[in-house]
Amino acid sequence: MSVRRLIVSSFVSLDGVIEGPMTWASPFFVGENVDHALQALSNVEFFLLGRVTYEMFFARWPEIKGPYMDRINGLKKLVASTTLETVTWNASLIESNVAEALAALKRQPGGDILKYGVSQLDRTLLSAGLVDEYHLSIVPTWVGHGKRAFDDVGPIDLELVGTQRFANGVVTLTYVPR
């Protein structure tokens, strides 16, 4: 198997918002967009989440059915948290040095590691050189409020290496850190 990659994927509104995508991106996550997202999961073995994202997704996602959600729900989850004591939903807890644990995992053969959403955790991941790609899906809608992409991360230098255009106006941009 090839080298294990860490991919961060996020919806981003036209005004740069990433917070609460379930309320504003859902109308655009249909048809070919879902097919593309499911195909993107084909080489993913682990789903990486911080505590907040884990709690938000775990509250809703295990009950949702269909090919895409069945794949997400079946993935092994890694939850980075110093405050949670236990996790379920096919999850393991990374309680201590998340960068060290992920670096060790990336050295092992196997499928990719996927993280949804750009969060404070990305600062740690980027500073340790662990992020291989960002997949930013630009959604043609204006949200008006909420956390913006890379607010928690700070300055970042990315190189555009791919684009995927969808009929509904969504464009997924693939970037690699320079």
N, C-alpha and C positions, 0 to 999 in steps of 0.2 A: 504494500500500500504506500501511497505517496506521503510526503511530509504533511503533518497535521497543521492546519491553518486556523487562526482566530479571525473570524469575520464579525464585524459589527454592522448590523442592519437597522435602519431607522426610517420612519416616515418623517418628512419635513414639509410643513406648509409653505406657501409662497412667502409668508412673512417670517419664516424661520422657526416657527414653533414646532416642538417635538412632544410637548406634554399632552397627555390625554388623547392620543390618536384614535382610540376606540370610538370617540364621539365625532370626530371630523374626517378621519381617513376611511372609515368603514364603507361609505357609499362608493368609494373608488376601488375597494378591494373585492373585485368581482371578476368573473370570466377569466380572461387571459392573465390578469394580475395574480389571481389565485393559482392558476396553472404554473406561472413563472415562479411564484413563491414555493410551491410544492416541489418543483424541479430543483430549486436552489437548495432544498433540504436533502437531496439525494446522497450527498457525501457527508452529511452532518451526523456526528455521533453524540455530541454533548451540546446541551443548551445551557449557557452561562447566564445567571441572573444575580443581581444584587437583591438585598432583602426587600426593598420597596416593590420592585418589579415582581419578585417571586410572590409576595403576598397579594398583589393586584391580579396577576395572572392566575394564581392558584384558586382564587375566589370564584373565577368564572370559567376558565378554559377546560378543566377536566370534564365538565358537563356537556361541552359542545362537541358534536359529532361531524363526521365528513372526512374525506381523504386528507385534507390539509391538517385539520385539528387532530385527527387520529395519529398522524405522523408526529406532530408536536408533542402530544400527550405521551407517546411511546418513547420519546427521546430520553436518554439519561440526562438529568439536570444537575448542574453544579451551582450551589447557592453560596455566594460570598457574603458572609455576615459574621459580625462579632457579637451580635445580640440575640440571634435565634438560638434556641437550644436543640430543637428537633425540626426536621423537615420530612415531608412525604412527597407524593407525586413523582415517584421514581427519582428522588433527589438525594444528593450527598452534600454535606455542609463543608465549606472551606472556611475554617474559623480563624486561622492564623495568617501567614503571609501568602496572600492570594497570588502575587506575582511569581513567587517561588513555586507554588503548587501548579500554576498554569504553565510555567516554563518547563517543569518536569513532565507534565502531561504532553506538551507539544513535542518533546523529544521522543516520545513513544510512538510506535506505528499505530495508525488508526484513522478514523474519520475526523472531520473538522469540528471546531468548537464555534458555535454561533451565539451571539449576544444581540438581543433586540433593544434598541434605544441607546442614545448617547447619554451617558450619566457621569457622575463623579468618579465612578470606577474606571472610566476611560483614562483619566489622568494617570492613574497607577499603571494601567495596561500600556499606555503609550510611553511613559517614562521608562518602563522596563523593556521597550521594544517588542512587545508581544502582539500588537495588532498588525495583521497582515493586509486586511482590506476593510474599507468602509463601503457599504452599499446604501446610498442615500436615495430614497424614493421621494422625489419632489411631487407633492400633490397639489393640483391647481385649485387651491382654496385658500382663503384668508381666514385666520382664526382670531387674531386681534389681542390675544392674551395668553400667557403661559410661558413656561421655560423654553428658551431658544436653544437650538443646536450648539453644542460646544461651550455653552455658558459655564458649565462646571469644569471644563477642560482647560480653557485658556488658549493662547495662540497655538495654531497647528498649521503645518505645511504639508499639503497633500498634492499628489499628482493624479490627474484624471487618466484612467486607463481603459474605461469602457462606458458605453451608454446603451440603454435599452428603452425604447419608446413604445408607449401603449396607446391604443386607439382612444382611450378615455382621457388622454392628456397627461397622465402620470409619466414621468421620466425617471428611470433608475440610473444613477451615476455611480460608477465604481471608481474608488480612489484608493491609492496606496500611500502610506506615510513616506515622506522623503527622508 
